[in-house]
Amino acid sequence: MTDAIPESTSADQPLVDVPLNLMKMALTLLDREEDSGSVSACLLQEAIDTRSKR
């Protein structure tokens, strides 16, 4: 019998202060994927833009 992994939403997760250069590196890796128009890449780009304006 395996233990069920509880479903968690992003609201359950604590906020993490991610360095801007790490976010840019992740975006570069996502852009190399076949599906460069992914939701993850778009959300990450928005986070980078927001952080850059601080």
DSSP file (Angstrom, degrees, kcal/mol; ACC not computed):
  #  RESIDUE AA STRUCTURE BP1 BP2  ACC     N-H-->O    O-->H-N    N-H-->O    O-->H-N    TCO  KAPPA ALPHA  PHI   PSI    X-CA   Y-CA   Z-CA
    1    1 A M              0   0    0      0, 0.0     2,-0.3     0, 0.0     0, 0.0   0.000 360.0 360.0 360.0 134.5    0.0    0.0    0.0
    2    2 A T        -     0   0    0      1,-0.0     2,-0.3     0, 0.0     0, 0.0  -0.773 360.0-112.1-105.0 150.0    1.4    3.4   -0.9
    3    3 A D        -     0   0    0     -2,-0.3     2,-0.3     1,-0.1    -1,-0.0  -0.603  33.1-121.3 -77.3 136.1    0.8    6.6    0.9
    4    4 A A        -     0   0    0     -2,-0.3    -1,-0.1     1,-0.0     3,-0.0  -0.592  19.2-129.6 -77.5 136.6   -1.3    9.1   -0.9
    5    5 A I        -     0   0    0     -2,-0.3     2,-0.1     1,-0.0     3,-0.1  -0.774  29.1-120.5 -85.8 122.5    0.4   12.4   -1.6
    6    6 A P        -     0   0    0      0, 0.0     2,-0.3     0, 0.0    -1,-0.0  -0.353  23.8-114.8 -66.7 141.3   -1.9   15.2   -0.5
    7    7 A E        -     0   0    0     -2,-0.1     2,-0.4     1,-0.0    -3,-0.0  -0.558  37.3-171.3 -71.2 133.8   -3.0   17.7   -3.1
    8    8 A S        -     0   0    0     -2,-0.3     2,-0.2    -3,-0.1    -3,-0.0  -0.978  11.1-146.5-129.4 146.7   -1.7   21.2   -2.4
    9    9 A T    >>  -     0   0    0     -2,-0.4     3,-1.4     1,-0.1     4,-0.6  -0.619  33.2-106.1-102.8 166.6   -2.4   24.4   -4.0
   10   10 A S  G >4 S+     0   0    0      1,-0.3     3,-0.7    -2,-0.2    -1,-0.1   0.772 119.3  65.9 -63.4 -23.5   -0.1   27.3   -4.5
   11   11 A A  G 34 S+     0   0    0      1,-0.2    -1,-0.3     3,-0.0    -3,-0.0   0.783  97.7  54.6 -67.6 -25.4   -2.0   29.1   -1.8
   12   12 A D  G <4 S+     0   0    0     -3,-1.4    -1,-0.2     2,-0.1    -2,-0.2   0.682  93.1  89.0 -78.7 -18.4   -0.7   26.5    0.6
   13   13 A Q  S << S-     0   0    0     -3,-0.7     2,-0.1    -4,-0.6     3,-0.1  -0.591  81.2-120.5 -85.0 137.9    2.9   27.2   -0.3
   14   14 A P        -     0   0    0      0, 0.0     2,-0.2     0, 0.0    -1,-0.1  -0.476  37.1-100.8 -71.3 149.4    5.0   29.8    1.5
   15   15 A L        -     0   0    0     -2,-0.1     2,-0.4     1,-0.0     0, 0.0  -0.479  36.8-155.0 -70.8 140.3    6.3   32.6   -0.7
   16   16 A V        -     0   0    0     -2,-0.2     2,-1.1    -3,-0.1    -1,-0.0  -0.965  14.5-133.0-120.3 133.5    9.9   32.2   -1.7
   17   17 A D        -     0   0    0     -2,-0.4    -2,-0.0     0, 0.0     0, 0.0  -0.738  29.9-167.2 -86.6  99.3   12.2   35.1   -2.6
   18   18 A V        -     0   0    0     -2,-1.1     5,-0.1     1,-0.1    -2,-0.0  -0.745  24.3-112.1 -91.8 130.4   13.9   33.8   -5.8
   19   19 A P     >  -     0   0    0      0, 0.0     4,-1.9     0, 0.0     3,-0.5  -0.306  21.9-124.7 -60.4 143.5   16.9   35.7   -7.1
   20   20 A L  H  > S+     0   0    0      1,-0.2     4,-2.3     2,-0.2     5,-0.2   0.875 109.6  54.8 -58.4 -41.3   16.3   37.5  -10.4
   21   21 A N  H  > S+     0   0    0      1,-0.2     4,-1.8     2,-0.2    -1,-0.2   0.843 107.0  51.4 -65.6 -31.4   19.3   35.8  -12.1
   22   22 A L  H  > S+     0   0    0     -3,-0.5     4,-2.2     2,-0.2    -1,-0.2   0.886 109.0  50.4 -70.2 -39.0   17.9   32.4  -11.1
   23   23 A M  H  X S+     0   0    0     -4,-1.9     4,-2.2     2,-0.2    -2,-0.2   0.907 110.7  49.6 -64.3 -40.7   14.5   33.3  -12.6
   24   24 A K  H  X S+     0   0    0     -4,-2.3     4,-2.1     2,-0.2    -1,-0.2   0.883 109.7  51.4 -65.4 -37.8   16.2   34.4  -15.8
   25   25 A M  H  X S+     0   0    0     -4,-1.8     4,-1.9     2,-0.2    -1,-0.2   0.912 110.1  49.1 -64.7 -42.1   18.2   31.2  -16.0
   26   26 A A  H  X S+     0   0    0     -4,-2.2     4,-2.4     1,-0.2    -2,-0.2   0.891 109.6  52.1 -63.8 -39.5   15.0   29.1  -15.6
   27   27 A L  H  X S+     0   0    0     -4,-2.2     4,-2.4     2,-0.2    -1,-0.2   0.898 106.9  53.2 -64.1 -40.0   13.3   31.2  -18.3
   28   28 A T  H  X S+     0   0    0     -4,-2.1     4,-0.9     1,-0.2    -1,-0.2   0.911 110.4  47.3 -60.6 -42.6   16.2   30.4  -20.7
   29   29 A L  H  < S+     0   0    0     -4,-1.9     4,-0.5     1,-0.2     3,-0.4   0.895 111.5  50.3 -66.8 -39.8   15.8   26.7  -20.0
   30   30 A L  H >< S+     0   0    0     -4,-2.4     3,-1.2     1,-0.2    -2,-0.2   0.878 105.8  56.7 -65.0 -36.8   12.0   26.9  -20.5
   31   31 A D  H 3< S+     0   0    0     -4,-2.4    -1,-0.2     1,-0.3    -2,-0.2   0.762  99.6  60.2 -66.0 -24.1   12.6   28.7  -23.8
   32   32 A R  T 3< S+     0   0    0     -4,-0.9    -1,-0.3    -3,-0.4    -2,-0.2   0.655  86.8  96.5 -77.6 -15.3   14.7   25.8  -25.0
   33   33 A E  S <  S-     0   0    0     -3,-1.2     3,-0.3    -4,-0.5    -3,-0.0  -0.304  89.4-113.8 -68.6 158.8   11.8   23.5  -24.7
   34   34 A E  S    S+     0   0    0      1,-0.2     2,-1.5     2,-0.1     3,-0.2   0.895 112.4  57.1 -60.8 -40.8    9.7   22.7  -27.8
   35   35 A D    >   +     0   0    0      1,-0.2     3,-1.1     2,-0.1    -1,-0.2  -0.574  64.6 163.2 -93.6  73.1    6.6   24.4  -26.3
   36   36 A S  T 3   +     0   0    0     -2,-1.5    -1,-0.2     1,-0.3    -2,-0.1   0.675  68.0  65.2 -69.6 -15.6    8.2   27.9  -25.7
   37   37 A G  T 3  S+     0   0    0     -3,-0.2    -1,-0.3     4,-0.1    -6,-0.1   0.033  77.5 144.0 -91.9  28.2    4.8   29.5  -25.4
   38   38 A S    <>  -     0   0    0     -3,-1.1     4,-1.9    -8,-0.2     5,-0.1  -0.208  63.0-119.3 -69.4 158.0    4.0   27.6  -22.3
   39   39 A V  H  > S+     0   0    0      1,-0.2     4,-2.7     2,-0.2     5,-0.2   0.882 113.9  56.9 -62.5 -39.1    2.1   29.0  -19.4
   40   40 A S  H  > S+     0   0    0      1,-0.2     4,-2.5     2,-0.2    -1,-0.2   0.919 106.8  48.0 -60.1 -44.3    5.1   28.5  -17.1
   41   41 A A  H  > S+     0   0    0      2,-0.2     4,-2.3     1,-0.2    -1,-0.2   0.898 112.4  49.4 -64.2 -40.5    7.4   30.6  -19.3
   42   42 A C  H  X S+     0   0    0     -4,-1.9     4,-2.1     2,-0.2    -2,-0.2   0.924 112.8  46.4 -65.2 -44.4    4.8   33.4  -19.5
   43   43 A L  H  X S+     0   0    0     -4,-2.7     4,-2.0     1,-0.2    -2,-0.2   0.889 112.9  50.1 -65.8 -38.7    4.3   33.4  -15.7
   44   44 A L  H  X S+     0   0    0     -4,-2.5     4,-2.3    -5,-0.2    -1,-0.2   0.898 108.8  51.7 -66.8 -39.6    8.0   33.4  -15.2
   45   45 A Q  H  X S+     0   0    0     -4,-2.3     4,-2.6     1,-0.2    -2,-0.2   0.898 109.0  51.2 -63.6 -39.6    8.5   36.3  -17.6
   46   46 A E  H  X S+     0   0    0     -4,-2.1     4,-2.4     2,-0.2    -1,-0.2   0.902 109.9  49.8 -62.5 -40.9    5.9   38.3  -15.8
   47   47 A A  H  X S+     0   0    0     -4,-2.0     4,-2.6     2,-0.2    -2,-0.2   0.897 111.2  49.0 -65.0 -40.0    7.6   37.6  -12.5
   48   48 A I  H  X S+     0   0    0     -4,-2.3     4,-2.6     2,-0.2    -2,-0.2   0.928 111.6  48.9 -64.4 -45.4   11.0   38.7  -13.9
   49   49 A D  H  X S+     0   0    0     -4,-2.6     4,-1.1     2,-0.2    -2,-0.2   0.914 113.2  47.3 -60.8 -43.2    9.4   41.9  -15.3
   50   50 A T  H  < S+     0   0    0     -4,-2.4     3,-0.5     1,-0.2     4,-0.4   0.923 113.7  47.1 -64.1 -45.1    7.8   42.7  -12.0
   51   51 A R  H >< S+     0   0    0     -4,-2.6     3,-1.2     1,-0.2    -2,-0.2   0.869 107.6  56.8 -65.3 -36.8   11.0   42.0  -10.1
   52   52 A S  H 3< S+     0   0    0     -4,-2.6    -1,-0.2     1,-0.3    -2,-0.2   0.779 101.4  57.7 -66.4 -26.4   13.1   44.1  -12.5
   53   53 A K  T 3<        0   0    0     -4,-1.1    -1,-0.3    -3,-0.5    -2,-0.2   0.583 360.0 360.0 -81.3  -9.9   10.8   47.1  -11.8
   54   54 A R    <         0   0    0     -3,-1.2    -1,-0.2    -4,-0.4    -2,-0.1   0.492 360.0 360.0 -68.2 360.0   11.6   47.1   -8.1
